[in-house]
Amino acid sequence: MALFLSRLIAGILTHPTAKGWIFTASGLVATAAFCVPFGILTRFLEGKDRVRDLGLVIKGCTIALLSPGLLEEALYRAALLPHPAVDPPSALTLPAYSRAAVLPLLLFVASHLINPRRESRRAFRDWRFLTLAAALGVACTATHWATGGSLVACAVVHWLPVCVWLFGFGGYQRLGGAPGKTVRTVGSSL
């Protein structure tokens, strides 16, 4: 437990350098390069259902920064993956780090299968969503490694695609929301 807490604290205290922000931007571009074509081709991403209520978008994106952005990245990346300030250099080589990343990535994807909200289960259990979640998890993991373990950088790579999906590609509706209505998420309400 002490190891996980030490890694989490180190991840919170690690801020991306200018080069780290370039890696973070690269993670976002790589995520979009895979997820957008895949989502459109499989008809999981639908641009016709954009949410146009700016207040709802701002509120939803603010909540998404906290959860899933910071919360999930604190758990699945910062606490579970090796960090340069905590772990030995041998744990930070690409082969060792990649091996260490397998279980957190599987846990991250699997966690979406146990969503308590009935309205969200259909979307979160869809193979297309799980594929997109796996791609996002890989991008967040690569960002963690490339930025020296920055929680903030991982949270940004997680948060921005979630907001784009929710409010630009029909995710809000898939989770039970509709224009003019609100949707409750785990631990919060939109």
N, C-alpha and C positions, 0 to 999 in steps of 0.2 A: 504494500500500500504506500509506503514511504517513497518508493521509486516512482510510482505513478504521480504522486503529489509533487515530487521534485521536478518531474518532467513538465507537469502542468504549469507550475510557477515559472519555470525557465521559459516555457512557450509564451506565457503572458508577458514576460520581461524582454523577450526577443523581438525587436522591431526591425522590419525589413530595411536594408540599405537601398540605395538607388538601384543597384544591380538586382536586389531582391524584389523590388517593385516591378522591374522588367520581367523577371521570372513569373511574378504574379500575373501580370498582363498576358504573358505567354500562355499561362495556364488557362486563363479565360478564353483566349483565342482558340487554343487547342480544344477546349470543351465545346465551344460554339461550332468549330469546324466539324466535329463529329456529331454532336447532339442535334443541331438544327436539321441537317439533311436526314439523319436517321429518323428523327421525330416526325418530319414532314412525310417522308416516304412511307412510314408505317402508320401514318395518320393519327399519331398520338398528340402531336403539336398541331393546333388548329388556330390560325390567326384570325378567324372570323369572330371569335368570342373575346375580343379585347375588352378589358375593364376600362371605362372612360371616366370614372369618378375619381378625380385627382386626390380628394381627401382619403378615399379608401385605399388608393395606391400608396400614398405616403404612410398611412397608418400600417398597412400590411407590410410594406418594406421595412419599416422601423421594427415591427415585431419579428419579421423574418431575420433581421440582423442578429437579434438576440437568440431566437430559436426558429430555424435550425442552425443559422450561421455560427454564432459563438458557442452555443451549448453543445451541438454535435461535434464541432471541431475540437472543442476542449476534451471531449471524451474520446473520440475515435482517432484523432491525430495527436494532439498535444500530450495527453496522458499515456497513451499506449505505444507511441513510436519513440525510438531513440532520439535523444537531444544532445547536441555537442557539449552543453554545459554540465550534463549529468552522466552520460554514457561514455565508455571508452571509445577511442578512435576506430577500433576494429568493428564496432557496432554501426559505424556511420559509413562504411564502404558501401558502394551501391549494391553489391550482391547480398551483404548481411542486412542492410536496410530493407531491401526488397523482400527478403524472407520474413523479416519482422513485420512487414506491412500486410502480409496476406491475411492473417486472422482479423486485425482491425477492419480491413476492407470487407471481409465476409460478414462480420458483425454489423457493420454499417448498412450494408445492403439488406441483410436479414432483419434488421430492426424495423424496416418499413413494412414488413409483413405482419407485425403485431400492433398495428395502429388501433387504438381503442375506439376511434370514431367510426361508426358504421358508414357514414356518408363518404369517408375517405378510403375505406378498405378496398373498394373496387379499383380505384386509381392506383393505390400503393401496391396492390398485388398483381397488377398488370405487368406482363413480362417486358413490355416496352418501357414502362416506368422503371422497372428494376434494372434494365440495361442502361438507361440514362443515369440512374443513381450510381451504378458501378462506374460508369465513365467519369462522373463527377467525383466519385471517391478516389479514383486514380489521379485525377487532376489535383485534388486537394492534397493527396499523399505526396505527389511529385513537388508541389509547391512547398510543403512542409520540409522536405529534404533540401530543396534548392535554396530556401531562405534561412537555413540553419535552425529550423524549428519554430518559426513565427506563427503563433496562433492567429494574430490579426490577418496575416496574408492568407492563411487557409480559410478563415471566416469570410473574407472578401470573395475568394474563388467559389465558395459555397453559396453565399448570400445572393450575389448578382444573378447567376443563372436561375435561382429559385424565384426571384422577383420577376425576371423576364418570363419564366414559365407561367407563374401565377397570373400575371396581369397582361401579358402579351400573346400567350399561346394557349389559352383556355384552361390553365391549371386551376384557377379560381372556381370555374364551373365544375370541373371534374371532382373537386373536393366538396361540392355541395352548395356552392354559392351561385348566385345569378345576379345580373344587373339589378340594382335597387334593393337587393337583399344582403344580409350579412352571413358570414360563415364562421363557425367556431373552430379553432384549431386547438391542439393539445396544449393546455396550460394558458391559453389566451383566447381572445375573441376578436374577430375582424368585423 
